[in-house]
Amino acid sequence: MTTGKSIVRPDTAELSERLRGRVLLPGDDGFAQELNGFNQITEHSPELIAVVADAGDVREAVAFAAARGMPVAVQATGHGPSVAADGGLLISTRRMRGVSVDPVTRTARVEGGTQWFEVVEAAAEHGLAPLNGSSPLTGVIGYTLGGGLGLMARRYGYAADHVTAVEIVTPDARSHRATADQDSDLFWAVRGGKGNFGVVTALEFDLVPVSRLYGGGLFFAGEAASDVLHAWSAWTSTVPEELTSSLALLRLPDVEAIPPFLRGTLTVHVRIAYLGSAEDGEKLVAPLRASGPLVFDTLADMPYTRCGEIHNDPTEPIPYNERSSMLRELDGTAIDALLELAGPGADCIDLVVELRQLGGAVGRPPEVPNAVDHRDAAFALSTLSLPDNRPPLVVDGMAAWSTGRRYLNFLASPDTAHLTESGYEPATYARLAGIKAQVDPDNLFRFNHNIVPRPAGSAQD
């Protein structure tokens, strides 16, 4: 592997001539900047970067890599890295931007590097909304290929459940338009199988008729964590599917970028997204408001274009570990165990310990089957921490209530790469591994939560 000054390989000149974008080698101006992703927990060191402009560029880049047996990494926003690209080719799709909305069919088509805020704004012009996540800065493709657990999940399900077409360049450098009726195995696998089957250059998906919601957050002092957690857990069993909520225990640093009331202290943040009226929303959240002394209250009727204010996720790149576990229940004993691990007085290193209520539409199989599992889980537990050598105490400590599965979109950092298989039921993983063996038998796309090629009927099945 080359580092330092740019060393021009003779064969990269040919690739550079074929691209509308550009080829960068170590030492070139812009090389280091192009590697930067939102989560800086990994340090990529590829042999070269293909900064692609369109699907044609992607085909050329993949063909170049495949002809040389080079492993391929793909990065748009870099929110969920699991393996550093050490050698090989990194394809940067962040300049492939574009959104088109069809208000008649209520669908959108987005290019491979598009971020969710672009889709939210484009859809809002027609009174529609996408099934985006908590951060509008996240890339559409990576989020959706991992499932996509969003703000309206209990009403509409996973984002992957609403994908109608995938445009993808497979490791043989061929473009496919996979749908339920065409390349159906590939279509099934990509929706949930993440970036294991090629480079997705565009997605088409359904939009939903949402233009506003009642949403925001309730912030409580950390001392009230037990009362609020128990109240929220009981309350989640009473709310309609039109309401999706989460609860986070926040331990944010004492820095100027953080609102003063959150700095250097434990705070409980309950997040609400309700698709009914503000009047009904007020009635629904009344028990939560009464569960402890409020520090801050941001709940209000809002246009969907302000949906990023519900979680108020960070907007500046930082290095962080993210880990997850799917929980089958959250009874009183589970809550007490969680408080021992992350409540007041706990020796907890996590900046965020979050619980998201599941059920509703995410608990039902989609109309067109896909590889997204976790349909039997009641809550998703995830933690976010700064780089540290200590083990993930909270997630491991809640193992007694886990389904044994993890949500791969909530796994980031190199020490989660080996956990890929735990993101799926055994039959789902076996089918994914079989399709991987057909599509990418040499495992060129392995800088990810890797699904190892395994021919159907092999001894490992």
C-alpha positions in Angstrom: 0.0 0.0 0.0 1.3 3.5 -0.8 1.3 6.4 1.6 2.8 9.8 1.7 3.5 11.4 -1.7 1.4 10.4 -4.7 2.8 7.5 -6.6 1.1 7.4 -10.0 0.4 3.8 -11.1 0.4 3.5 -14.9 -3.1 1.9 -14.9 -4.7 4.7 -12.9 -4.2 7.2 -15.7 -6.5 5.1 -17.9 -9.2 5.1 -15.2 -8.8 8.9 -14.7 -9.4 9.4 -18.4 -12.6 7.4 -18.3 -14.2 9.2 -15.4 -16.3 12.4 -15.4 -15.1 12.7 -11.8 -11.5 12.3 -10.7 -9.0 9.8 -9.3 -7.0 10.7 -6.2 -3.9 9.0 -4.9 -2.3 9.3 -1.5 -0.5 12.7 -1.4 -2.8 14.3 -4.0 -4.5 17.6 -3.0 -8.0 16.7 -1.7 -7.2 13.0 -0.9 -7.3 13.4 2.9 -10.4 15.6 2.7 -12.3 13.1 0.5 -11.7 10.4 3.2 -13.4 12.4 5.9 -16.7 11.0 7.0 -19.1 12.1 9.7 -18.1 9.4 12.1 -14.3 9.7 12.4 -13.8 6.5 14.4 -12.0 4.9 11.5 -9.0 6.1 9.4 -9.4 5.0 5.8 -6.1 4.4 3.9 -7.1 3.2 0.4 -4.7 2.8 -2.4 -6.8 5.3 -4.5 -10.1 7.1 -4.4 -12.5 7.3 -7.4 -14.6 10.5 -6.9 -17.5 9.5 -9.1 -20.0 11.8 -10.8 -22.6 9.3 -12.1 -23.5 5.7 -12.6 -21.1 5.5 -15.6 -18.2 6.5 -13.4 -19.2 3.8 -10.9 -19.2 1.1 -13.5 -15.7 2.2 -14.7 -14.4 2.3 -11.1 -15.8 -1.1 -10.2 -14.5 -2.6 -13.5 -11.0 -1.3 -12.7 -11.1 -2.8 -9.2 -12.5 -6.1 -10.3 -9.9 -6.6 -13.0 -7.2 -6.2 -10.4 -8.9 -8.1 -7.6 -8.9 -4.9 -5.5 -11.4 -4.7 -2.6 -13.9 -1.8 -2.8 -15.2 0.5 -0.2 -18.0 3.0 -0.7 -18.6 6.2 1.2 -21.1 9.0 0.9 -21.6 10.8 4.3 -19.6 8.2 6.4 -22.1 8.0 9.3 -21.8 4.3 9.9 -18.3 2.9 9.2 -17.5 -0.5 10.5 -14.2 -1.4 8.8 -11.4 1.0 7.7 -10.6 0.8 4.0 -7.0 -0.4 4.2 -5.7 -0.6 0.7 -8.0 -1.2 -2.3 -10.3 1.4 -3.9 -12.7 3.8 -2.2 -15.6 5.0 -4.3 -16.8 8.4 -3.1 -20.4 8.9 -4.1 -21.0 12.2 -2.2 -21.2 14.2 -5.4 -24.0 12.1 -6.9 -26.8 14.3 -5.7 -30.3 14.7 -7.0 -33.9 14.2 -6.0 -37.0 14.0 -8.2 -40.5 13.7 -6.8 -43.6 12.4 -8.5 -46.5 13.8 -6.6 -49.0 11.7 -8.5 -47.5 8.3 -7.6 -46.1 9.7 -4.3 -42.6 8.4 -5.0 -39.1 9.8 -5.1 -36.0 8.9 -7.0 -32.7 9.9 -5.4 -29.0 9.7 -6.5 -26.4 7.7 -4.6 -24.9 10.6 -2.5 -28.1 12.3 -1.5 -28.8 13.3 2.1 -32.2 13.2 3.8 -32.6 16.9 4.2 -32.7 17.2 0.4 -35.5 14.7 0.1 -37.5 16.2 3.0 -37.4 19.6 1.3 -38.3 18.3 -2.1 -41.2 16.2 -0.9 -42.6 18.9 1.3 -43.4 21.0 -1.8 -46.0 18.4 -2.5 -47.3 17.8 1.0 -45.3 14.6 1.3 -42.5 13.2 3.4 -39.9 10.4 3.2 -39.2 7.9 6.0 -36.0 9.5 7.0 -34.2 9.1 10.3 -33.5 11.4 13.2 -30.6 13.3 11.5 -31.4 15.0 8.2 -27.7 14.9 7.4 -27.5 11.1 7.1 -27.1 9.7 3.6 -30.3 8.2 2.1 -28.6 5.1 0.6 -26.7 3.7 3.6 -29.6 4.4 6.0 -32.1 2.6 3.8 -30.0 -0.4 2.9 -29.6 -1.1 6.6 -33.3 -1.0 7.2 -34.0 2.6 8.1 -35.6 3.1 11.5 -37.1 6.5 11.3 -39.3 9.1 13.0 -42.6 7.5 11.7 -41.5 3.9 12.0 -44.4 2.6 14.1 -46.9 4.0 11.5 -45.1 3.2 8.3 -42.4 0.6 9.1 -38.8 0.6 8.0 -37.7 2.8 5.1 -36.5 -0.4 3.3 -40.1 -1.6 3.3 -41.1 1.2 0.9 -38.3 0.9 -1.7 -39.7 0.1 -5.1 -36.5 0.0 -7.2 -32.7 -0.2 -6.7 -30.2 0.9 -9.3 -27.0 -0.9 -8.5 -23.6 -1.6 -10.0 -22.6 -5.1 -9.0 -19.0 -6.4 -8.7 -19.0 -7.5 -12.4 -19.4 -3.8 -13.3 -22.9 -4.3 -14.6 -25.8 -2.0 -13.9 -29.1 -3.5 -12.7 -32.5 -2.0 -11.9 -33.7 -4.4 -9.3 -37.4 -4.6 -8.4 -39.9 -7.1 -7.0 -40.3 -8.4 -10.5 -36.7 -8.1 -11.9 -33.5 -9.3 -10.2 -35.9 -10.2 -7.3 -33.2 -12.0 -5.2 -30.9 -9.0 -5.4 -33.8 -6.7 -4.7 -34.6 -8.7 -1.5 -31.0 -8.8 -0.4 -30.0 -5.2 -0.9 -33.0 -4.0 1.2 -31.5 -4.9 4.6 -28.2 -6.4 3.4 -26.4 -3.1 3.4 -23.5 -2.4 1.0 -22.5 -6.1 0.4 -23.8 -6.5 -3.2 -22.4 -3.5 -5.1 -22.7 0.3 -5.4 -26.3 1.6 -5.2 -26.4 4.6 -7.6 -30.1 5.4 -7.1 -33.1 4.4 -5.1 -36.8 4.8 -5.8 -39.2 4.7 -2.9 -42.7 5.6 -1.7 -43.4 8.9 0.1 -46.1 9.3 2.7 -48.8 12.0 2.9 -47.4 13.9 5.9 -46.8 17.6 5.9 -46.8 18.3 9.6 -46.6 16.6 13.0 -46.7 17.2 16.7 -43.1 16.6 17.9 -40.2 17.6 19.9 -38.7 16.6 23.2 -39.2 16.6 27.0 -36.1 17.1 29.0 -35.9 15.9 32.7 -33.1 16.1 35.2 -31.1 13.0 35.7 -32.4 12.5 39.2 -35.8 11.8 37.8 -34.5 9.0 35.5 -36.2 6.2 37.3 -39.6 7.8 37.5 -39.5 8.9 33.9 -38.2 5.6 32.5 -40.8 3.6 34.3 -43.5 6.0 33.3 -42.4 6.0 29.6 -42.2 2.2 29.5 -45.7 1.8 30.8 -47.0 4.7 28.5 -45.6 3.1 25.3 -48.1 0.2 25.7 -51.0 2.7 25.5 -50.1 4.9 22.6 -51.4 4.5 19.0 -49.1 3.5 16.0 -49.3 7.1 14.8 -46.9 8.0 17.7 -43.2 7.0 17.6 -41.0 7.8 20.5 -37.7 7.2 22.1 -35.9 7.9 25.4 -32.3 8.8 25.8 -30.1 9.2 28.8 -27.7 11.9 27.9 -24.2 12.6 29.4 -23.0 15.3 27.2 -19.7 17.2 27.7 -19.4 20.6 29.2 -18.5 22.4 26.0 -19.8 25.6 24.4 -21.5 23.8 21.5 -23.9 22.0 23.9 -26.9 23.9 25.3 -26.2 25.0 28.9 -28.9 22.9 30.5 -27.3 19.7 29.0 -23.7 20.4 29.8 -21.8 18.0 32.1 -24.9 16.4 33.7 -27.2 13.5 33.2 -30.4 14.4 31.4 -33.4 12.4 30.3 -34.6 13.2 26.9 -38.0 11.8 25.6 -38.5 12.4 21.9 -41.9 12.4 20.3 -43.2 12.3 16.7 -47.0 12.1 16.5 -49.0 12.2 13.3 -52.3 13.3 14.8 -53.4 16.7 15.9 -51.5 18.9 18.3 -54.6 18.8 20.6 -54.6 15.0 20.7 -50.8 15.0 21.1 -51.0 17.2 24.2 -53.4 14.7 25.7 -51.2 11.8 24.9 -48.1 13.2 26.4 -49.7 14.6 29.6 -48.7 11.5 31.6 -45.1 11.9 30.6 -45.1 15.6 31.5 -46.3 14.6 34.9 -43.6 12.0 35.4 -40.9 14.3 36.7 -39.8 18.0 36.9 -39.2 19.3 33.4 -36.0 21.1 32.6 -37.0 22.0 29.0 -40.0 21.3 26.7 -39.9 21.7 22.9 -43.1 19.9 22.0 -45.1 21.8 19.4 -47.0 21.4 16.1 -44.4 21.8 13.4 -44.0 21.4 9.6 -42.3 18.2 8.7 -39.4 20.2 7.3 -38.4 20.8 11.0 -38.3 17.1 11.9 -34.6 17.3 12.6 -35.4 19.3 15.7 -37.0 16.3 17.4 -33.7 14.6 18.2 -31.4 17.5 17.5 -28.6 15.1 16.5 -25.0 16.4 16.3 -24.1 18.2 13.1 -20.3 18.3 13.3 -18.1 15.3 12.6 -16.8 13.4 15.7 -15.3 10.0 16.3 -17.8 7.7 18.2 -18.5 4.1 18.9 -22.1 3.0 18.4 -23.5 -0.3 19.6 -26.9 -1.8 19.7 -29.2 -4.7 20.8 -32.8 -5.5 20.1 -34.9 -6.0 23.3 -37.9 -8.3 23.5 -39.3 -6.4 26.4 -38.7 -3.6 28.8 -40.3 -4.6 32.1 -39.6 -3.1 35.5 -36.7 -5.4 36.2 -35.1 -4.5 32.9 -35.5 -0.8 33.6 -33.9 -1.2 37.0 -31.0 -3.1 35.4 -30.5 -0.3 32.9 -30.5 2.3 35.6 -27.8 0.4 37.4 -25.7 0.6 34.3 -26.5 4.1 33.0 -28.6 5.9 35.6 -27.6 8.4 38.3 -24.4 7.4 40.0 -23.5 4.8 37.4 -19.9 4.6 36.1 -21.2 5.0 32.5 -19.0 6.3 29.7 -21.7 6.5 27.1 -22.7 10.0 25.8 -26.1 8.6 24.8 -28.0 5.5 25.9 -31.1 5.3 23.8 -34.3 3.2 23.7 -36.6 3.4 20.7 -40.1 1.9 20.9 -40.7 -0.5 18.0 -43.9 -2.5 17.3 -46.7 -1.3 15.0 -45.6 -1.4 11.3 -42.0 -2.3 12.1 -43.3 -5.4 13.8 -45.1 -6.6 10.7 -43.6 -8.1 7.5 -43.7 -5.7 4.5 -45.9 -6.2 1.4 -42.7 -7.1 -0.6 -40.4 -9.2 1.6 -36.9 -8.0 2.3 -33.9 -8.9 4.5 -34.7 -6.6 7.4 -35.3 -8.7 10.5 -36.0 -7.6 14.1 -39.8 -7.8 13.6 -40.3 -9.5 17.0 -38.4 -6.8 19.0 -40.2 -4.4 21.3 -37.4 -1.8 21.7 -34.1 -1.0 20.1 -31.3 -0.2 22.6 -28.3 1.7 21.3 -25.3 3.5 22.9 -22.9 6.2 21.6 -19.6 6.8 23.2 -16.3 8.5 22.4 -13.3 6.3 21.6 -12.4 4.3 24.7 -10.9 0.9 25.4 -13.6 -0.1 27.9 -16.1 -2.8 26.9 -19.7 -1.9 26.0 -21.1 -2.4 29.5 -24.7 -1.2 28.9 -25.4 -3.3 25.8 -23.8 -6.4 27.3 -25.5 -5.8 30.7 -28.9 -5.9 29.1 -28.3 -9.3 27.4 -31.0 -11.0 29.5 -33.7 -9.0 27.7 -32.1 -9.1 24.3 -33.6 -11.1 21.3 -30.0 -11.9 20.5 -30.1 -9.7 17.4 -28.6 -6.3 16.7 -29.6 -3.4 14.4 -26.7 -3.0 12.1 -27.4 0.7 11.4 -26.7 1.3 15.1 -23.3 -0.5 15.0 -20.3 1.7 14.1 -16.6 1.3 14.7 -14.1 -1.4 13.7 -14.9 -3.5 16.8 -18.4 -4.2 15.6 -17.4 -5.6 12.2 -17.5 -9.2 13.5 -21.1 -8.8 14.7 -22.7 -8.8 11.2 -24.3 -12.2 11.5 -26.1 -11.1 14.7 -28.1 -8.6 12.7 -30.1 -11.4 11.1 -32.0 -14.6 11.8 -30.1 -17.7 10.8 -32.2 -18.3 7.7 -32.0 -14.7 6.6 -28.2 -14.7 6.9 -27.9 -18.0 5.1 -29.9 -16.6 2.1 -27.9 -13.4 2.1 -24.7 -15.3 2.1 -25.9 -17.5 -0.8 -26.8 -14.4 -2.8 -23.5 -12.8 -1.9 -21.8 -16.0 -3.3 -23.6 -15.5 -6.6 -23.1 -11.7 -6.9 -19.7 -11.2 -5.2 -18.0 -14.5 -4.9 -14.6 -12.9 -4.4 -16.0 -10.6 -1.6 -14.7 -7.5 -3.2 -17.2 -5.5 -1.2 -15.9 -6.4 2.2 -15.2 -3.0 3.8 -18.5 -3.1 5.6 -20.6 -5.2 8.0 -19.5 -8.0 5.8 -21.7 -10.9 4.7 -19.3 -13.6 3.8 -20.0 -15.5 0.5 -21.4 -18.9 1.3 -22.9 -21.0 -1.6 -26.3 -22.4 -0.9 -26.2 -25.9 0.5 -22.6 -25.5 1.9 -21.6 -27.2 5.1 -22.0 -23.9 7.1 -25.7 -23.7 6.3 
